[in-house]
């Protein structure tokens, strides 16, 4: 179940939206001002009014984005182009001008969540390593890492099984299935060593060796 944070001071809008969103099986959190909104955590999308009793929605938006990488849809009673453009330039997912049709807003919420989750699912991140599966790109501390096709497949298998033991047999089977080439146990050791060097893990703190069995990547902090 997705959780939506509604930052809005109009009781009428709050009551109507809360009911409609809960009917769609969303969990709804309410904040009537900036102070309360800053206290909230654990939400998947924000509906954010531009004009709030204690400040500007644009300023709150910046703070939200610094703490939580979630989609934000602006709610505004002012349909001037400058406000709409400003919100989108800041990185808002969408905007809706009041008065709005609830069904239209819910449709936009669904689109925003689908689009955002698709982007997230294409990225695997752990300990400074990012794998963009859509573009087959690997970065270490923000810098692109050049891997061979086989190295990429090995790293991808390890990272898609974070916090799980990946045995050497599992890796060898995967390499055989995908590459169609024979890779023996000794060759796998060489590939792991090369991968570690390329991602800046010469000490094996990211790709950890489970002696005599295989490897694992853990995402907990040291």
One Martini backbone bead per residue (centre of mass of N, CA, C, O) as a GRO file, in nm:
protein
  222
    1UNK     BB    1   0.094   0.038   0.025
    2UNK     BB    2   0.052   0.361  -0.036
    3UNK     BB    3   0.187   0.676   0.077
    4UNK     BB    4   0.028   0.993   0.136
    5UNK     BB    5   0.117   1.335   0.143
    6UNK     BB    6  -0.089   1.597   0.265
    7UNK     BB    7  -0.039   1.947   0.190
    8UNK     BB    8  -0.304   2.114   0.360
    9UNK     BB    9  -0.548   2.376   0.483
   10UNK     BB   10  -0.809   2.263   0.362
   11UNK     BB   11  -1.070   2.096   0.491
   12UNK     BB   12  -1.228   2.025   0.238
   13UNK     BB   13  -0.997   1.894   0.079
   14UNK     BB   14  -0.908   1.691   0.289
   15UNK     BB   15  -1.171   1.528   0.316
   16UNK     BB   16  -1.207   1.453   0.015
   17UNK     BB   17  -0.926   1.324  -0.042
   18UNK     BB   18  -0.906   1.118   0.182
   19UNK     BB   19  -1.146   0.951   0.097
   20UNK     BB   20  -1.066   0.891  -0.200
   21UNK     BB   21  -0.787   0.759  -0.138
   22UNK     BB   22  -0.892   0.533   0.053
   23UNK     BB   23  -1.068   0.401  -0.169
   24UNK     BB   24  -0.779   0.340  -0.327
   25UNK     BB   25  -0.579   0.227  -0.091
   26UNK     BB   26  -0.458   0.467   0.052
   27UNK     BB   27  -0.235   0.615   0.256
   28UNK     BB   28  -0.297   0.902   0.479
   29UNK     BB   29  -0.127   1.207   0.529
   30UNK     BB   30  -0.143   1.503   0.739
   31UNK     BB   31  -0.060   1.853   0.653
   32UNK     BB   32  -0.122   2.208   0.733
   33UNK     BB   33   0.194   2.256   0.737
   34UNK     BB   34   0.531   2.281   0.738
   35UNK     BB   35   0.600   2.178   1.020
   36UNK     BB   36   0.439   1.910   0.996
   37UNK     BB   37   0.570   1.802   0.733
   38UNK     BB   38   0.866   1.769   0.853
   39UNK     BB   39   0.773   1.525   1.051
   40UNK     BB   40   0.728   1.348   0.820
   41UNK     BB   41   0.728   0.994   0.729
   42UNK     BB   42   0.685   0.741   0.507
   43UNK     BB   43   0.650   0.825   0.190
   44UNK     BB   44   0.564   0.816  -0.179
   45UNK     BB   45   0.388   1.089  -0.188
   46UNK     BB   46   0.320   1.442  -0.275
   47UNK     BB   47   0.075   1.679  -0.181
   48UNK     BB   48   0.133   2.030  -0.271
   49UNK     BB   49   0.080   2.326  -0.154
   50UNK     BB   50   0.183   2.645  -0.221
   51UNK     BB   51  -0.014   2.778  -0.008
   52UNK     BB   52   0.078   2.846   0.325
   53UNK     BB   53   0.057   2.966   0.645
   54UNK     BB   54   0.404   2.927   0.692
   55UNK     BB   55   0.451   2.935   0.364
   56UNK     BB   56   0.631   2.789   0.095
   57UNK     BB   57   0.606   2.518  -0.116
   58UNK     BB   58   0.882   2.541  -0.258
   59UNK     BB   59   1.060   2.521  -0.005
   60UNK     BB   60   0.955   2.247   0.089
   61UNK     BB   61   1.030   2.085  -0.158
   62UNK     BB   62   1.338   2.101  -0.121
   63UNK     BB   63   1.340   1.948   0.151
   64UNK     BB   64   1.210   1.690   0.060
   65UNK     BB   65   1.426   1.616  -0.163
   66UNK     BB   66   1.667   1.594   0.038
   67UNK     BB   67   1.527   1.344   0.203
   68UNK     BB   68   1.316   1.255  -0.040
   69UNK     BB   69   1.273   1.036  -0.322
   70UNK     BB   70   0.983   1.179  -0.431
   71UNK     BB   71   0.695   1.246  -0.563
   72UNK     BB   72   0.553   1.570  -0.672
   73UNK     BB   73   0.234   1.738  -0.636
   74UNK     BB   74   0.092   2.028  -0.722
   75UNK     BB   75  -0.123   2.258  -0.552
   76UNK     BB   76  -0.317   2.517  -0.725
   77UNK     BB   77  -0.491   2.837  -0.750
   78UNK     BB   78  -0.258   2.927  -0.943
   79UNK     BB   79  -0.245   2.949  -1.311
   80UNK     BB   80   0.013   3.069  -1.359
   81UNK     BB   81   0.285   3.005  -1.544
   82UNK     BB   82   0.511   3.065  -1.338
   83UNK     BB   83   0.426   2.853  -1.125
   84UNK     BB   84   0.431   2.602  -1.299
   85UNK     BB   85   0.725   2.624  -1.400
   86UNK     BB   86   0.865   2.632  -1.127
   87UNK     BB   87   0.779   2.351  -1.028
   88UNK     BB   88   0.905   2.192  -1.267
   89UNK     BB   89   1.197   2.303  -1.241
   90UNK     BB   90   1.240   2.174  -0.951
   91UNK     BB   91   1.096   1.861  -1.000
   92UNK     BB   92   0.818   1.811  -1.046
   93UNK     BB   93   0.587   1.581  -1.160
   94UNK     BB   94   0.330   1.775  -1.105
   95UNK     BB   95   0.008   1.949  -1.163
   96UNK     BB   96  -0.282   2.112  -0.997
   97UNK     BB   97  -0.570   2.298  -1.050
   98UNK     BB   98  -0.775   2.489  -0.883
   99UNK     BB   99  -1.026   2.325  -0.934
  100UNK     BB  100  -1.049   1.971  -0.909
  101UNK     BB  101  -1.061   1.649  -1.018
  102UNK     BB  102  -1.027   1.368  -0.845
  103UNK     BB  103  -0.989   1.160  -1.073
  104UNK     BB  104  -0.757   1.309  -1.207
  105UNK     BB  105  -0.562   1.305  -0.970
  106UNK     BB  106  -0.549   0.998  -0.934
  107UNK     BB  107  -0.433   0.946  -1.215
  108UNK     BB  108  -0.170   1.107  -1.167
  109UNK     BB  109  -0.070   0.943  -0.930
  110UNK     BB  110  -0.041   0.672  -1.078
  111UNK     BB  111   0.161   0.770  -1.287
  112UNK     BB  112   0.382   0.869  -1.093
  113UNK     BB  113   0.432   0.595  -0.952
  114UNK     BB  114   0.502   0.430  -1.200
  115UNK     BB  115   0.737   0.604  -1.303
  116UNK     BB  116   0.908   0.599  -1.048
  117UNK     BB  117   0.931   0.287  -1.007
  118UNK     BB  118   1.071   0.232  -1.274
  119UNK     BB  119   1.325   0.390  -1.212
  120UNK     BB  120   1.407   0.242  -0.955
  121UNK     BB  121   1.418  -0.051  -1.079
  122UNK     BB  122   1.671   0.034  -1.272
  123UNK     BB  123   1.809   0.072  -0.985
  124UNK     BB  124   2.116  -0.026  -0.825
  125UNK     BB  125   2.210   0.024  -0.477
  126UNK     BB  126   2.548   0.000  -0.317
  127UNK     BB  127   2.810   0.128  -0.170
  128UNK     BB  128   2.848   0.340  -0.432
  129UNK     BB  129   2.691   0.150  -0.623
  130UNK     BB  130   2.563   0.173  -0.966
  131UNK     BB  131   2.293   0.012  -1.150
  132UNK     BB  132   2.190   0.045  -1.488
  133UNK     BB  133   1.986  -0.175  -1.649
  134UNK     BB  134   1.890  -0.020  -1.903
  135UNK     BB  135   2.206   0.088  -1.981
  136UNK     BB  136   2.441  -0.080  -1.870
  137UNK     BB  137   2.543   0.091  -1.605
  138UNK     BB  138   2.838   0.167  -1.409
  139UNK     BB  139   2.893   0.306  -1.076
  140UNK     BB  140   3.159   0.467  -0.878
  141UNK     BB  141   3.115   0.735  -0.709
  142UNK     BB  142   2.990   0.851  -1.003
  143UNK     BB  143   3.178   0.666  -1.179
  144UNK     BB  144   3.247   0.514  -1.457
  145UNK     BB  145   3.245   0.161  -1.531
  146UNK     BB  146   3.445  -0.064  -1.711
  147UNK     BB  147   3.286  -0.350  -1.844
  148UNK     BB  148   3.241  -0.646  -1.925
  149UNK     BB  149   2.993  -0.854  -1.995
  150UNK     BB  150   3.072  -1.063  -1.775
  151UNK     BB  151   3.117  -0.870  -1.539
  152UNK     BB  152   2.833  -0.753  -1.537
  153UNK     BB  153   2.678  -1.019  -1.477
  154UNK     BB  154   2.809  -1.078  -1.208
  155UNK     BB  155   2.741  -0.814  -1.062
  156UNK     BB  156   2.434  -0.828  -1.103
  157UNK     BB  157   2.386  -1.090  -0.945
  158UNK     BB  158   2.493  -0.985  -0.674
  159UNK     BB  159   2.300  -0.725  -0.653
  160UNK     BB  160   2.021  -0.887  -0.690
  161UNK     BB  161   2.141  -1.051  -0.411
  162UNK     BB  162   2.117  -0.895  -0.167
  163UNK     BB  163   2.190  -1.054   0.135
  164UNK     BB  164   2.300  -1.300  -0.035
  165UNK     BB  165   2.410  -1.604  -0.119
  166UNK     BB  166   2.650  -1.665  -0.382
  167UNK     BB  167   2.746  -1.915  -0.546
  168UNK     BB  168   2.971  -2.041  -0.761
  169UNK     BB  169   2.768  -2.221  -0.910
  170UNK     BB  170   2.564  -2.000  -0.979
  171UNK     BB  171   2.757  -1.829  -1.147
  172UNK     BB  172   2.844  -2.044  -1.353
  173UNK     BB  173   2.561  -2.099  -1.461
  174UNK     BB  174   2.502  -1.811  -1.557
  175UNK     BB  175   2.737  -1.782  -1.750
  176UNK     BB  176   2.668  -2.018  -1.930
  177UNK     BB  177   2.378  -1.932  -2.013
  178UNK     BB  178   2.449  -1.642  -2.130
  179UNK     BB  179   2.737  -1.678  -2.285
  180UNK     BB  180   2.819  -1.980  -2.384
  181UNK     BB  181   3.068  -2.024  -2.194
  182UNK     BB  182   3.344  -2.155  -2.052
  183UNK     BB  183   3.380  -2.137  -1.687
  184UNK     BB  184   3.589  -2.170  -1.443
  185UNK     BB  185   3.678  -2.139  -1.118
  186UNK     BB  186   3.941  -1.978  -1.166
  187UNK     BB  187   3.822  -1.762  -1.355
  188UNK     BB  188   3.623  -1.641  -1.153
  189UNK     BB  189   3.835  -1.527  -0.962
  190UNK     BB  190   3.948  -1.327  -1.167
  191UNK     BB  191   3.687  -1.167  -1.215
  192UNK     BB  192   3.646  -1.069  -0.927
  193UNK     BB  193   3.910  -0.915  -0.910
  194UNK     BB  194   3.849  -0.715  -1.140
  195UNK     BB  195   3.591  -0.596  -1.028
  196UNK     BB  196   3.708  -0.483  -0.768
  197UNK     BB  197   3.911  -0.292  -0.900
  198UNK     BB  198   3.698  -0.121  -1.068
  199UNK     BB  199   3.512  -0.048  -0.794
  200UNK     BB  200   3.702  -0.015  -0.537
  201UNK     BB  201   3.745  -0.341  -0.396
  202UNK     BB  202   4.029  -0.471  -0.301
  203UNK     BB  203   3.926  -0.568   0.006
  204UNK     BB  204   3.628  -0.693   0.000
  205UNK     BB  205   3.369  -0.503   0.119
  206UNK     BB  206   3.150  -0.553  -0.099
  207UNK     BB  207   3.268  -0.817  -0.220
  208UNK     BB  208   3.224  -1.094  -0.040
  209UNK     BB  209   3.385  -1.366   0.101
  210UNK     BB  210   3.282  -1.708   0.117
  211UNK     BB  211   3.456  -1.948   0.213
  212UNK     BB  212   3.414  -2.210  -0.021
  213UNK     BB  213   3.132  -2.084  -0.166
  214UNK     BB  214   3.130  -1.744  -0.214
  215UNK     BB  215   2.914  -1.454  -0.238
  216UNK     BB  216   2.846  -1.112  -0.100
  217UNK     BB  217   2.605  -0.839  -0.070
  218UNK     BB  218   2.589  -0.581   0.166
  219UNK     BB  219   2.377  -0.295   0.281
  220UNK     BB  220   2.506  -0.251   0.535
  221UNK     BB  221   2.662  -0.069   0.759
  222UNK     BB  222   2.980  -0.051   0.907
   0.00000   0.00000   0.00000
